[in-house]
Amino acid sequence: MTAKRMLYKYRSLSGPYGRQNVVDIILSNSMRWQSPAAFNDPFDCVPQFDTNISDAAFKEWMKDAHKRSTLVIPRGQRRAAITRKTNSKPAFIKNLEASFVETLSHSPVTCFSLVKNQPLMWAHYADAHAGVMIEFEEPKSDINFCGLRVKYVDTRPLVDPTAFLAGDAEIRKAILTKSSDWAYEEEVRMVEYRVNPGPRHFDPIYLKSITFGLKTSDDDRKFITDAIATRNVPLPVFQATLDSKAYKISNILTK
């Protein structure tokens, strides 16, 4: 039997939306999806587009693209357009790359970690251990709540534009590849194409627990605990603690 996969969101409680974002998850079963343009890694979702494609291969790809187009263009004009684009291949690919980045900036993403109590995740995403860690269980049957695993490499992904529009393999390479510097995150992400960023609802049974950080303030702890008390379904609450011997963080159930 395949083990259930648990997903973790590390969240700050500070700032104008910190508390509200966490309360939305707890009480409204709603999670914020953001544009990749807002990511803290400037290389994220910004691949290289391969320009070393032969003119013959590029021309065949352009022919196929015109065949699949719904626009009715006279044969002579179509041939002229293909020749023109082939002759200006580098510029055309550069425009395609810019178009991809623009499209992706309007394709919201929500991110999780596969690692429970990862110290760097607590430090970087949960306000230096003053925030919370929220635990979800990924269902096996809900395609709308299924995380795609990120791959970590040392070189930016090289995307083949002639394969890019034919399927999602190149798209996945572009949006699911990050520098190995970020490998500690063990990230999975959910993506929607060409829709507005904003809140997305999930089934409340996916939410499994919440953990307060080592430095979560008493005021924040009370605020979140009071919110949890109004839920129709109980939610286990844990407190992060330091391991007495190892460089590890553990959880103690508080309620």
Secondary structure, DSSP 8 states (H G I E B T S, - for coil): ----EEEEEEE---TTTHHHHHHHHHHH-EEEEB-GGG-S-TTTT--EE-----HHHHHHHHHHHHHH-SS---HHHHHHHHHHHHHTHHHHHHHHHHHHHHHHHTS-EEEEES-TT-HHHHHHHTTTTTSEEEEEEE-SS-GGG--EE-EEESS--EE-HHHHTT-SHHHHHHHSEEEGGGGGG-EEEEE-SSS--EEEE--GGGEEEEEE-TT--HHHHHHHHHHHHT-SS---EEEEEE-SSSS-EEEEE--
